[in-house]
Amino acid sequence: MGVSKRHLHSVQVNQLADLAKVLSHPARISILNYIGDCDGCLCKDISGKIRLSQPTTSQHLQVIKKSGLLKSKFEGKSQYYTINKDKLTALKNLFADFFEVTEQKCC
């Protein structure tokens, strides 16, 4: 695999690409949609809803959490996940800016 040469691109472009990778898997989109409907979700509930094994769901949760789109808190031994609304808004703005600028240039 070649070198990505991230240093050639702006911070905004790198952020958008990183977040697009997080959203590039249908399971992660399903996870985010489901978590958006709850006030703190457990991995086992999420895995049951999206019909994936708990280990697979947990791996996807970690990818999403690492991006900052999820927050989690422990209550006893249980970890509850919620959407990080600030990061979700930032993601929405990054995509909106990208599409707006691109559309102005081409159309």
C-alpha positions as CSV (number, residue, x, y, z in Angstrom):
1,M,0.0,0.0,0.0
2,G,1.3,3.4,-0.9
3,V,1.9,6.4,1.4
4,S,-1.1,8.6,1.8
5,K,0.8,11.9,1.9
6,R,-1.7,13.4,4.3
7,H,0.7,16.4,4.8
8,L,-0.1,17.5,1.2
9,H,-3.7,18.2,2.2
10,S,-5.4,20.7,4.5
11,V,-6.4,19.8,8.0
12,Q,-10.1,20.1,6.9
13,V,-9.6,17.7,4.0
14,N,-7.9,15.2,6.3
15,Q,-10.7,15.5,8.9
16,L,-13.4,15.0,6.3
17,A,-11.6,11.9,4.9
18,D,-11.1,10.4,8.3
19,L,-14.8,10.9,9.2
20,A,-15.9,9.6,5.8
21,K,-14.0,6.4,6.5
22,V,-15.9,6.0,9.8
23,L,-19.2,6.4,7.9
24,S,-18.1,4.1,5.0
25,H,-19.4,0.9,6.7
26,P,-23.2,0.3,6.7
27,A,-22.9,-1.3,10.2
28,R,-21.5,1.9,11.6
29,I,-24.3,4.0,10.0
30,S,-26.8,1.6,11.5
31,I,-25.2,1.9,14.9
32,L,-25.2,5.7,14.8
33,N,-28.9,5.6,13.7
34,Y,-29.8,3.3,16.5
35,I,-27.9,5.2,19.2
36,G,-29.5,8.4,18.0
37,D,-32.8,6.9,19.2
38,C,-31.7,6.0,22.7
39,D,-30.5,7.9,25.8
40,G,-27.5,5.6,26.2
41,C,-27.2,2.2,24.6
42,L,-25.4,-1.0,25.6
43,C,-23.4,-2.9,23.1
44,K,-25.6,-6.0,23.5
45,D,-28.7,-4.0,22.7
46,I,-27.0,-2.4,19.7
47,S,-25.8,-5.8,18.4
48,G,-29.3,-7.3,18.8
49,K,-30.9,-4.4,16.9
50,I,-28.4,-4.4,14.0
51,R,-28.1,-8.2,14.0
52,L,-24.3,-8.4,14.4
53,S,-22.3,-10.3,17.0
54,Q,-21.3,-8.4,20.1
55,P,-17.6,-8.6,19.3
56,T,-18.2,-7.2,15.8
57,T,-20.5,-4.5,17.1
58,S,-17.9,-3.7,19.8
59,Q,-15.2,-3.3,17.1
60,H,-17.4,-0.9,15.2
61,L,-18.2,1.0,18.3
62,Q,-14.5,1.5,19.0
63,V,-13.9,2.9,15.5
64,I,-16.8,5.3,15.9
65,K,-15.7,6.3,19.4
66,K,-12.1,6.9,18.3
67,S,-13.4,9.4,15.7
68,G,-15.1,11.3,18.5
69,L,-18.7,10.7,17.2
70,L,-19.6,8.7,20.3
71,K,-19.2,9.3,24.0
72,S,-19.4,6.5,26.5
73,K,-19.8,6.2,30.2
74,F,-19.6,3.3,32.6
75,E,-22.3,2.5,35.1
76,G,-20.9,-0.4,37.1
77,K,-19.5,-2.8,34.5
78,S,-21.8,-1.6,31.7
79,Q,-20.7,0.9,29.1
80,Y,-23.4,3.1,27.7
81,Y,-22.9,4.9,24.3
82,T,-24.3,8.2,23.2
83,I,-23.8,10.4,20.2
84,N,-21.4,13.3,20.7
85,K,-23.6,16.1,19.3
86,D,-20.8,18.6,19.0
87,K,-18.8,16.3,16.8
88,L,-21.8,15.3,14.8
89,T,-22.5,19.0,14.1
90,A,-18.8,19.5,13.1
91,L,-19.1,16.5,10.7
92,K,-22.3,17.9,9.2
93,N,-20.6,21.3,8.7
94,L,-17.5,19.7,7.1
95,F,-19.6,17.8,4.6
96,A,-21.9,20.8,3.9
97,D,-18.9,23.0,3.3
98,F,-17.3,20.4,1.0
99,F,-20.4,20.0,-1.1
100,E,-21.2,23.7,-1.2
101,V,-17.6,24.6,-2.4
102,T,-17.5,21.7,-4.8
103,E,-20.9,22.6,-6.3
104,Q,-19.9,26.2,-6.7
105,K,-16.8,25.2,-8.7
106,C,-18.4,22.7,-11.0
107,C,-22.0,23.7,-11.7
